């Protein structure tokens, strides 16, 4: 009963403090940052791998429907966008309410002899951002009375899950409701990503520091939850430790080399290789390889992979330069100092991609998704790359995480060679013959590499103390970037699609980078 009581109190904490947050814009932005990161992270790192385990690839399809469906229907039925938004809100809240029943059941499981009480603590902790988010989203939309009704219903449903226990849980198990839960998860992500109504738009970005503080607190809560969650078992009784442990191991492995890449970027900037270079060839070299991305490939995959990547990218770069193809999303302003370029400016541009690559690899490298066939792996990666504009460091991190997950050489090379290049926005700037030529070059390069390179790669491990210190340094750089930009601005770099009239060299956005 104590667990049940504590979980209901956890739901109420958010609404009780809400009035303090809603008074000042800075506090409100901090709260927005906290909810954005903690709820979004909970979905990406904890809930999605669980859905994959039970629903396979189809679960991802339903998540995407839930995430992009409302945006598409808002565009199609522009007049009714408010109705669409409200429907998504109802779906998301309905899904969270359904989830509260399983929370109640999970606390019953936690009381059984063999199970860890940490499972109950995990349930109670993750209800803090849920209670806050519900109130944050609903209070401005449907008013005080209905918001109270929703919260009271959530408490009732938790109690129902707790007392009806295992019989009800069997009916609502993930295996039975996996696609519904996947769709609802997408809806929750949609609601979290879109600024809630009632939040004053921070046009001048003067509260990003507070939003950054809120997001760092959200990350702290996530780390606590994942630490707790990997000791216990998750709602369905499946151990989630493997997925999280793999992510942590990758982070330790990648940190020293990523730090070296940022320092190398500062050195090449000091030597005169700048993104504002007048030479188109030099700009393409930096877009495709850095060349600091080659260091990650050489040290963490193998020098042979780095050599193959360098040769293919030189050929592609020469092709694009000869055809006078311009780059989308150029650096609108660049700091004067080499250290500022490598450790601030480049971190701002690449950190979201590095984090996305780790989360993506953790999902699509999941053992529950049988993606053995190289052609299928390539198709999946193309679906990921086309809507985005990956940076070369993010692409290198994704490539080696896929290699460590046992993906084919063709898929790994596609990530290394094509990710920074084949976004829809970039391809639109090419004429049809150029598009065909580029695709032919990529296919030829990847085929040659897949035929000649070794399939297996070894994980390089430095002494634990060095990895630990480097991970702290990288975490510090990323945290500073979050504080400078705020979480929404930080992640906006991932969504680069712009209407067609924005596509010329200097019209692309700079997203909060410092003008001198």
MITI-372429 format. One record per residue (C-alpha): residue in three letters; z, x, y. Coordinates in pm, 1 decimal. Last residue first. Example, Ala and Ser with C-alpha at 12.3 -4.5 7.8 and 13.67 -1.06 7.14 Angstrom:
// MITI-372429
resn:zz:xx:yy
ser:714.0:1367.0:-106.0 $
ala:780.0:1230.0:-450.0 $
This chain:
// MITI-372429
resn:zz:xx:yy
unk:-3441.4:3056.8:3821.3 $
unk:-3459.6:2745.6:3614.7 $
unk:-3204.5:2709.8:3335.1 $
unk:-3320.4:2515.3:3036.8 $
unk:-3230.9:2146.5:3035.7 $
unk:-3504.1:2020.0:2820.3 $
unk:-3809.7:2227.2:2916.2 $
unk:-4069.8:1955.2:2890.7 $
unk:-4436.9:1993.1:2831.5 $
unk:-4653.0:1961.0:3141.6 $
unk:-4736.3:2328.5:3162.7 $
unk:-4990.6:2364.9:2882.0 $
unk:-5138.2:2022.5:2873.1 $
unk:-5034.9:1737.9:2656.0 $
unk:-4837.7:1494.8:2864.2 $
unk:-5125.8:1247.9:2889.5 $
unk:-5116.1:1197.0:2510.7 $
unk:-4771.2:1037.2:2500.4 $
unk:-4501.0:1279.2:2384.8 $
unk:-4374.0:1377.2:2043.3 $
unk:-4107.9:1647.3:2081.4 $
unk:-3818.0:1497.4:1898.1 $
unk:-3626.8:1797.4:1762.2 $
unk:-3564.6:1935.2:2112.7 $
unk:-3367.2:1616.9:2180.4 $
unk:-3094.0:1754.7:1953.8 $
unk:-2922.0:1969.7:2218.1 $
unk:-2982.1:1707.1:2489.4 $
unk:-2802.9:1450.0:2274.0 $
unk:-2523.7:1691.5:2180.1 $
unk:-2434.4:1820.1:2530.7 $
unk:-2645.0:2093.6:2689.3 $
unk:-2417.9:2380.2:2788.5 $
unk:-2134.3:2280.1:2554.4 $
unk:-2371.2:2249.3:2257.8 $
unk:-2523.7:2589.4:2339.9 $
unk:-2175.0:2741.9:2353.7 $
unk:-2102.8:2588.5:2010.7 $
unk:-2426.0:2739.6:1873.5 $
unk:-2335.9:3087.5:2004.4 $
unk:-1977.2:3059.3:1874.2 $
unk:-2094.4:2935.6:1531.4 $
unk:-2332.8:3234.7:1519.7 $
unk:-2045.2:3474.7:1599.4 $
unk:-1811.1:3308.6:1345.4 $
unk:-2088.6:3330.1:1083.4 $
unk:-2135.3:3698.3:1167.8 $
unk:-1762.6:3767.9:1120.3 $
unk:-1758.4:3590.6:781.9 $
unk:-2075.9:3759.5:658.3 $
unk:-1929.4:4099.5:756.2 $
unk:-1597.9:4024.1:577.8 $
unk:-1776.1:3895.6:266.2 $
unk:-1966.9:4223.8:216.1 $
unk:-2342.7:4156.1:238.2 $
unk:-2509.4:3931.8:-15.7 $
unk:-2885.0:3911.6:-61.1 $
unk:-2985.2:3619.5:-280.4 $
unk:-3267.1:3725.0:-510.5 $
unk:-3608.6:3564.1:-503.9 $
unk:-3806.4:3435.0:-799.9 $
unk:-4176.2:3339.1:-786.6 $
unk:-4316.2:3689.1:-729.6 $
unk:-4610.6:3694.1:-485.4 $
unk:-4978.7:3728.4:-583.6 $
unk:-5101.5:3378.7:-675.5 $
unk:-4876.9:3189.2:-435.7 $
unk:-4973.9:3431.3:-156.2 $
unk:-5346.7:3386.8:-220.8 $
unk:-5309.2:3005.8:-233.1 $
unk:-5096.5:3004.7:84.6 $
unk:-5349.8:3209.8:279.6 $
unk:-5651.2:3007.5:160.5 $
unk:-5479.6:2673.7:233.0 $
unk:-5368.3:2788.4:582.0 $
unk:-5713.6:2926.2:667.8 $
unk:-5886.6:2606.8:547.9 $
unk:-5643.4:2390.9:751.7 $
unk:-5721.1:2598.7:1062.7 $
unk:-6096.6:2576.7:1011.1 $
unk:-6084.8:2199.1:958.7 $
unk:-5876.2:2153.2:1275.1 $
unk:-6112.8:2381.4:1468.4 $
unk:-6415.4:2178.3:1349.4 $
unk:-6237.5:1855.6:1465.6 $
unk:-6139.7:1984.1:1811.0 $
unk:-5785.8:2112.0:1849.1 $
unk:-5534.8:1984.8:2106.8 $
unk:-5445.6:1688.1:1882.8 $
unk:-5333.7:1937.6:1615.1 $
unk:-5050.6:2055.1:1841.7 $
unk:-4912.5:1704.6:1897.6 $
unk:-4946.1:1615.3:1527.4 $
unk:-4733.1:1918.6:1437.0 $
unk:-4906.8:2182.8:1228.7 $
unk:-4801.2:2506.0:1397.3 $
unk:-4437.3:2609.9:1372.4 $
unk:-4417.0:2473.4:1012.4 $
unk:-4747.4:2626.0:892.3 $
unk:-4678.1:2983.5:786.7 $
unk:-4318.4:3011.6:671.3 $
unk:-4285.1:2650.3:551.8 $
unk:-4620.6:2666.6:371.3 $
unk:-4513.3:2999.6:217.6 $
unk:-4202.3:2838.4:62.2 $
unk:-4406.2:2542.2:-67.8 $
unk:-4669.9:2771.2:-225.4 $
unk:-4398.7:2997.7:-375.1 $
unk:-4258.5:2694.8:-559.3 $
unk:-3910.1:2554.4:-497.7 $
unk:-3610.0:2700.1:-684.4 $
unk:-3333.3:2590.9:-446.6 $
unk:-3302.8:2951.5:-322.4 $
unk:-3671.3:2938.6:-223.8 $
unk:-3610.5:2609.7:-41.9 $
unk:-3319.5:2764.8:153.6 $
unk:-3547.9:3062.6:223.0 $
unk:-3825.3:2847.9:366.1 $
unk:-3592.2:2626.6:572.0 $
unk:-3433.2:2932.5:738.1 $
unk:-3779.0:3079.2:810.3 $
unk:-3900.0:2747.6:958.7 $
unk:-3590.3:2721.4:1179.7 $
unk:-3659.2:3075.2:1307.0 $
unk:-4029.7:2993.5:1368.8 $
unk:-3958.9:2680.5:1573.7 $
unk:-4060.1:2348.2:1423.9 $
unk:-4267.5:2104.5:1627.5 $
unk:-4210.4:1769.0:1461.0 $
unk:-4404.7:1460.6:1341.8 $
unk:-4629.9:1669.5:1111.4 $
unk:-4364.4:1900.4:962.1 $
unk:-4159.8:1660.9:745.7 $
unk:-4457.3:1475.7:594.2 $
unk:-4622.3:1816.2:537.2 $
unk:-4310.9:1930.8:351.6 $
unk:-4323.6:1630.1:115.4 $
unk:-4695.1:1692.5:47.6 $
unk:-4630.6:2062.2:-29.4 $
unk:-4350.6:1974.9:-274.9 $
unk:-4576.6:1720.8:-447.0 $
unk:-4848.7:1986.4:-487.2 $
unk:-4592.7:2236.5:-624.8 $
unk:-4480.5:1993.6:-899.9 $
unk:-4108.3:2020.6:-975.2 $
unk:-3982.1:1773.9:-716.3 $
unk:-3723.5:1602.4:-936.2 $
unk:-3488.8:1471.7:-665.2 $
unk:-3138.8:1446.8:-812.5 $
unk:-3109.4:1829.0:-805.5 $
unk:-3103.7:1817.7:-422.8 $
unk:-3349.1:2065.7:-265.9 $
unk:-3475.4:1783.0:-46.8 $
unk:-3127.4:1709.3:88.4 $
unk:-2974.4:2057.4:125.2 $
unk:-3308.3:2185.1:249.4 $
unk:-3310.3:1917.1:517.5 $
unk:-2948.9:1989.8:623.9 $
unk:-3016.4:2365.1:646.4 $
unk:-3347.5:2312.8:827.9 $
unk:-3187.7:2068.3:1074.5 $
unk:-2919.3:2327.2:1158.9 $
unk:-3178.8:2601.7:1217.3 $
unk:-3396.8:2362.3:1415.4 $
unk:-3109.8:2250.5:1642.0 $
unk:-3018.5:2619.4:1704.4 $
unk:-3375.8:2728.1:1795.3 $
unk:-3435.9:2632.7:2158.1 $
unk:-3081.1:2669.7:2289.9 $
unk:-3036.7:2990.0:2083.7 $
unk:-3356.6:3127.1:2240.0 $
unk:-3224.3:3066.5:2591.7 $
unk:-2869.2:3185.5:2531.0 $
unk:-2845.4:3490.0:2299.2 $
unk:-3197.8:3632.1:2310.6 $
unk:-3304.2:3532.7:2663.1 $
unk:-2963.3:3587.8:2820.5 $
unk:-2951.4:3932.2:2657.4 $
unk:-3299.9:4014.9:2789.4 $
unk:-3204.7:3917.9:3145.1 $
unk:-3454.7:3741.7:3370.9 $
unk:-3415.3:3395.3:3217.1 $
unk:-3728.8:3205.0:3106.3 $
unk:-3858.7:2880.5:3247.8 $
unk:-4096.4:2618.1:3114.3 $
unk:-4103.6:2781.0:2769.9 $
unk:-4416.0:2619.0:2621.5 $
unk:-4397.0:2279.2:2447.1 $
unk:-4755.5:2264.2:2317.1 $
unk:-4947.9:2589.3:2291.2 $
unk:-5310.0:2623.2:2412.7 $
unk:-5610.2:2674.6:2183.3 $
unk:-5855.6:2928.7:2330.9 $
unk:-6074.1:2924.8:2015.1 $
unk:-6049.0:3303.6:1993.0 $
unk:-5669.7:3275.3:2039.5 $
unk:-5633.8:3013.3:1765.1 $
unk:-5835.7:3219.5:1513.7 $
unk:-5649.7:3542.1:1605.0 $
unk:-5314.3:3366.3:1558.1 $
unk:-5427.9:3229.7:1218.5 $
unk:-5534.1:3578.6:1101.4 $
unk:-5213.9:3737.3:1236.2 $
unk:-5008.2:3455.3:1077.4 $
unk:-5161.8:3516.6:733.0 $
unk:-5099.6:3894.2:755.0 $
unk:-4740.6:3856.2:882.1 $
unk:-4646.0:3594.2:618.7 $
unk:-4788.8:3809.2:335.4 $
unk:-4596.1:4112.9:464.8 $
unk:-4275.1:3908.4:504.5 $
unk:-4309.5:3772.0:149.6 $
unk:-4361.5:4126.9:20.8 $
unk:-4057.8:4250.4:218.2 $
unk:-3845.7:4004.0:17.8 $
unk:-3676.1:3667.0:63.5 $
unk:-3360.5:3736.1:265.5 $
unk:-3431.1:4067.0:438.7 $
unk:-3807.0:4042.7:487.8 $
unk:-3814.1:3668.3:564.0 $
unk:-3529.5:3686.0:818.5 $
unk:-3688.7:3993.9:981.3 $
unk:-4026.2:3816.2:998.6 $
unk:-3863.3:3544.1:1213.1 $
unk:-3798.4:3812.5:1480.2 $
unk:-4171.9:3843.1:1552.7 $
unk:-4134.5:3565.6:1699.6 $
unk:-4362.5:3478.4:1412.9 $
unk:-4576.0:3176.8:1505.5 $
unk:-4477.6:3100.9:1865.0 $
unk:-4427.5:3466.1:1956.7 $
unk:-4765.9:3574.6:1817.1 $
unk:-4925.6:3273.0:1986.9 $
unk:-4788.2:3379.2:2326.7 $
unk:-4907.1:3737.4:2272.4 $
unk:-5257.4:3614.0:2181.8 $
unk:-5264.8:3389.1:2490.8 $
unk:-5201.3:3693.4:2710.1 $
unk:-5043.6:3603.3:3043.8 $
unk:-4693.9:3645.7:2894.3 $
unk:-4446.5:3368.7:2982.7 $
unk:-4310.6:3371.8:2624.0 $
unk:-4211.2:3736.4:2687.3 $
unk:-4300.6:4056.9:2501.4 $
unk:-4206.6:4309.1:2773.3 $
unk:-3984.8:4559.7:2593.0 $
unk:-3674.2:4375.0:2715.0 $
unk:-3812.8:4058.7:2551.1 $
unk:-3865.7:4253.6:2226.6 $
unk:-3501.4:4369.4:2244.7 $
unk:-3360.6:4019.4:2312.9 $
unk:-3561.9:3879.0:2021.0 $
unk:-3426.5:4158.6:1798.7 $
unk:-3069.0:4055.9:1896.8 $
unk:-3149.2:3693.2:1802.2 $
unk:-3299.4:3806.5:1468.6 $
unk:-2995.3:4027.1:1390.5 $
unk:-2770.8:3723.2:1441.7 $
unk:-2993.2:3525.1:1205.6 $
unk:-2967.5:3804.6:948.9 $
unk:-2587.6:3808.7:962.7 $
unk:-2558.6:3424.5:949.5 $
unk:-2807.6:3348.4:666.9 $
unk:-2590.3:3435.6:366.8 $
unk:-2273.0:3271.1:502.6 $
unk:-2463.1:2955.3:600.4 $
unk:-2640.2:2944.0:263.9 $
unk:-2306.2:2960.4:81.6 $
unk:-2166.8:2679.6:299.0 $
unk:-2463.9:2453.2:221.9 $
unk:-2437.2:2526.2:-152.0 $
unk:-2064.7:2451.6:-143.4 $
unk:-2133.3:2119.2:27.9 $
unk:-2384.2:2003.1:-234.5 $
unk:-2172.7:2126.6:-525.4 $
unk:-1847.5:1975.7:-398.2 $
unk:-1970.2:1619.9:-412.6 $
unk:-1807.4:1538.9:-742.9 $
unk:-1899.5:1195.4:-860.4 $
unk:-1623.9:932.0:-893.2 $
unk:-1833.9:676.5:-709.9 $
unk:-1627.5:699.8:-396.3 $
unk:-1618.9:1080.8:-386.0 $
unk:-1405.2:1316.4:-582.0 $
unk:-1124.7:1528.4:-444.3 $
unk:-1121.2:1892.7:-337.5 $
unk:-1473.0:1879.3:-190.8 $
unk:-1381.7:1574.2:16.8 $
unk:-1083.5:1738.3:189.3 $
unk:-1289.7:2036.5:302.2 $
unk:-1576.5:1803.2:390.7 $
unk:-1347.8:1578.6:593.0 $
unk:-1185.6:1869.7:778.1 $
unk:-1527.8:2019.1:855.9 $
unk:-1645.0:1679.2:980.4 $
unk:-1334.4:1636.7:1199.5 $
unk:-1395.7:1978.2:1357.8 $
unk:-1763.2:1888.7:1410.5 $
unk:-1652.3:1572.3:1593.7 $
unk:-1415.1:1780.3:1808.7 $
unk:-1714.4:2004.0:1889.9 $
unk:-1914.1:1690.1:1976.5 $
unk:-1645.9:1568.0:2217.4 $
unk:-1633.5:1911.0:2388.3 $
unk:-2014.7:1904.0:2420.8 $
unk:-2005.8:1555.8:2573.0 $
unk:-1748.4:1685.5:2820.8 $
unk:-1977.5:1981.1:2906.4 $
unk:-2274.9:1744.6:2931.1 $
unk:-2102.1:1548.8:3207.9 $
unk:-2321.9:1663.2:3496.8 $
unk:-2644.1:1580.6:3314.7 $
unk:-2800.7:1457.6:3641.4 $
unk:-2916.3:1128.6:3488.8 $
unk:-2598.1:1058.3:3291.2 $
unk:-2691.5:708.4:3185.8 $
unk:-2377.8:493.1:3208.4 $
unk:-2288.6:379.8:2858.8 $
unk:-2274.1:0.0:2846.5 $
unk:-2541.9:-20.5:2585.8 $
unk:-2514.6:256.2:2328.7 $
unk:-2745.3:556.6:2359.7 $
unk:-2981.9:545.7:2065.2 $
unk:-2911.8:804.8:1796.9 $
unk:-2598.5:626.6:1668.4 $
unk:-2777.5:289.5:1638.9 $
unk:-3071.5:442.9:1450.5 $
unk:-2838.4:641.7:1223.0 $
unk:-2649.7:320.5:1140.1 $
unk:-2979.8:146.0:1064.1 $
unk:-3083.6:433.1:833.7 $
unk:-2751.1:400.8:650.5 $
unk:-2817.2:24.0:622.2 $
unk:-3146.9:91.4:448.1 $
unk:-2980.4:340.1:212.5 $
unk:-2695.1:97.4:143.5 $
unk:-2942.6:-176.5:51.2 $
unk:-3133.2:71.3:-164.3 $
unk:-2817.1:190.3:-345.4 $
unk:-2662.0:-154.1:-405.3 $
unk:-2631.5:-166.2:-784.5 $
unk:-2611.8:207.7:-855.5 $
unk:-2388.1:255.2:-551.9 $
unk:-2126.7:28.4:-703.0 $
unk:-2075.7:-313.8:-544.8 $
unk:-2044.4:-505.4:-871.7 $
unk:-1837.1:-229.2:-1038.2 $
unk:-1628.5:-203.9:-721.3 $
unk:-1538.8:-572.0:-752.4 $
unk:-1388.8:-520.8:-1098.7 $
unk:-1226.5:-193.2:-987.8 $
unk:-1009.2:-316.3:-710.7 $
unk:-974.7:-682.6:-619.0 $
unk:-663.2:-569.3:-432.1 $
unk:-799.4:-264.4:-247.6 $
unk:-1153.3:-391.5:-199.8 $
unk:-1016.8:-720.4:-62.9 $
unk:-775.8:-527.6:159.7 $
unk:-1067.1:-325.6:297.0 $
unk:-1258.6:-653.0:343.7 $
unk:-969.4:-801.1:539.7 $
unk:-946.8:-489.5:757.5 $
unk:-1320.3:-503.0:825.3 $
unk:-1295.4:-872.8:906.8 $
unk:-1019.8:-797.2:1161.8 $
unk:-1247.6:-537.1:1320.5 $
unk:-1538.3:-783.8:1340.5 $
unk:-1316.6:-1063.0:1480.5 $
unk:-1175.0:-822.2:1742.1 $
unk:-1530.8:-738.5:1851.3 $
unk:-1603.3:-1111.2:1867.4 $
unk:-1317.0:-1170.9:2111.1 $
unk:-1377.4:-866.6:2333.1 $
unk:-1741.6:-913.3:2419.2 $
unk:-2066.5:-920.2:2224.5 $
unk:-2263.2:-625.3:2361.7 $
unk:-2018.2:-418.5:2570.9 $
unk:-1749.0:-438.6:2296.3 $
unk:-1994.8:-396.5:2007.5 $
unk:-2118.8:-37.3:2024.3 $
unk:-1801.2:139.5:2135.6 $
unk:-1582.7:-89.1:1926.8 $
unk:-1779.4:-22.0:1609.7 $
unk:-1812.1:349.3:1693.8 $
unk:-1439.2:397.1:1747.9 $
unk:-1349.1:222.5:1422.8 $
unk:-1612.3:428.2:1235.2 $
unk:-1505.4:754.3:1404.5 $
unk:-1146.1:706.1:1279.5 $
unk:-1250.5:552.6:946.1 $
unk:-1360.2:894.7:821.3 $
unk:-1002.0:1015.0:831.9 $
unk:-860.9:729.5:621.0 $
unk:-1125.5:768.3:349.1 $
unk:-1075.4:1147.7:338.0 $
unk:-697.0:1103.5:320.7 $
unk:-746.0:865.6:27.4 $
unk:-956.0:1127.3:-153.3 $
unk:-692.1:1388.5:-66.5 $
unk:-451.9:1189.6:-285.6 $
unk:-631.8:1367.4:-572.9 $
unk:-715.9:1176.8:-887.2 $
unk:-565.5:1221.0:-1232.8 $
unk:-277.9:974.3:-1198.2 $
unk:-451.7:684.6:-1029.0 $
unk:-353.9:627.5:-666.4 $
unk:-681.9:774.0:-537.3 $
unk:-877.2:516.0:-740.1 $
unk:-700.0:235.9:-549.2 $
unk:-792.7:416.4:-226.8 $
unk:-1156.0:425.7:-336.6 $
unk:-1150.4:49.3:-388.0 $
unk:-1047.3:-12.4:-28.4 $
unk:-1317.2:227.1:93.0 $
unk:-1568.6:46.8:-130.4 $
unk:-1485.4:-276.2:53.4 $
unk:-1513.7:-89.1:387.5 $
unk:-1874.4:5.6:300.1 $
unk:-1978.8:-357.7:313.0 $
unk:-1833.1:-371.9:665.1 $
unk:-2024.2:-56.2:762.3 $
unk:-2339.8:-218.3:630.0 $
unk:-2279.0:-535.9:828.9 $
unk:-2220.6:-321.9:1140.1 $
unk:-2554.1:-145.8:1086.6 $
unk:-2735.1:-470.0:1009.5 $
unk:-2584.9:-650.1:1311.1 $
unk:-2677.4:-355.0:1536.6 $
unk:-3028.3:-349.2:1394.6 $
unk:-3057.5:-722.4:1467.2 $
unk:-2929.5:-662.6:1821.9 $
unk:-3189.8:-392.7:1884.0 $
unk:-3466.2:-613.0:1746.9 $
unk:-3353.9:-903.5:1970.0 $
unk:-3354.1:-671.9:2275.4 $
unk:-3700.7:-540.2:2182.2 $
unk:-3842.5:-893.3:2184.2 $
unk:-4105.2:-849.8:2454.1 $
unk:-4211.1:-513.5:2310.2 $
unk:-4289.5:-669.1:1973.5 $
unk:-4492.6:-375.7:1837.3 $
unk:-4292.7:-104.9:2014.6 $
unk:-3955.1:-262.9:1935.3 $
unk:-4082.5:-318.4:1579.0 $
unk:-4157.1:51.6:1546.0 $
unk:-3819.9:157.9:1685.1 $
unk:-3635.7:-94.0:1463.4 $
unk:-3816.5:28.3:1149.9 $
unk:-3763.2:398.6:1226.7 $
unk:-3408.7:448.7:1095.3 $
unk:-3377.1:162.6:845.9 $
unk:-3724.3:227.4:707.1 $
unk:-3647.7:602.8:694.2 $
unk:-3325.9:530.6:497.7 $
unk:-3524.8:302.7:263.4 $
unk:-3779.3:578.3:192.6 $
unk:-3494.2:827.9:138.4 $
unk:-3342.2:598.6:-127.1 $
unk:-3682.0:581.2:-297.2 $
unk:-3663.6:958.9:-348.9 $
unk:-3367.0:936.7:-587.2 $
unk:-3143.1:628.8:-582.7 $
unk:-2808.3:739.7:-724.7 $
unk:-2795.2:1111.5:-643.4 $
unk:-3005.8:1059.6:-335.1 $
unk:-2756.3:805.5:-200.7 $
unk:-2472.1:1057.1:-249.3 $
unk:-2673.9:1332.5:-75.9 $
unk:-2726.3:1086.0:213.2 $
unk:-2358.7:984.1:253.3 $
unk:-2189.3:1324.3:294.2 $
unk:-2399.4:1568.2:495.1 $
unk:-2638.3:1343.2:685.0 $
unk:-2424.5:1026.8:717.5 $
unk:-2100.2:1206.9:799.9 $
unk:-2290.5:1426.1:1043.8 $
unk:-2423.3:1124.0:1234.0 $
unk:-2077.2:962.3:1242.0 $
unk:-1901.0:1280.7:1356.3 $
unk:-2174.4:1408.8:1588.8 $
unk:-2271.1:1093.6:1781.1 $
unk:-1916.3:955.7:1772.2 $
unk:-1766.9:1271.3:1929.7 $
unk:-2049.9:1315.0:2181.0 $
unk:-2017.3:950.7:2291.8 $
unk:-1642.3:999.9:2327.6 $
unk:-1697.3:1304.5:2547.2 $
unk:-1957.3:1113.6:2751.0 $
unk:-1699.3:838.3:2804.6 $
unk:-1435.1:1088.6:2904.3 $
unk:-1670.6:1231.8:3166.4 $
unk:-1780.0:886.5:3283.8 $
unk:-1425.5:774.5:3355.4 $
unk:-1269.6:434.6:3283.0 $
unk:-1422.3:364.2:2942.5 $
unk:-1224.6:636.9:2770.3 $
unk:-883.1:506.3:2865.1 $
unk:-986.9:153.1:2767.3 $
unk:-1108.1:277.8:2426.7 $
unk:-774.8:425.5:2320.2 $
unk:-659.6:115.7:2133.8 $
unk:-1015.7:44.0:2013.6 $
unk:-1036.9:387.8:1847.7 $
unk:-690.0:382.2:1687.9 $
unk:-749.1:44.1:1524.2 $
unk:-965.0:163.8:1232.8 $
unk:-712.2:440.2:1154.8 $
unk:-434.1:176.2:1152.9 $
unk:-625.8:-14.7:884.4 $
unk:-662.0:303.5:676.4 $
unk:-290.9:382.3:712.5 $
unk:-189.0:34.5:589.6 $
unk:-416.5:60.0:286.0 $
unk:-289.4:407.6:204.3 $
unk:73.6:291.7:231.5 $
unk:0.0:0.0:0.0 $
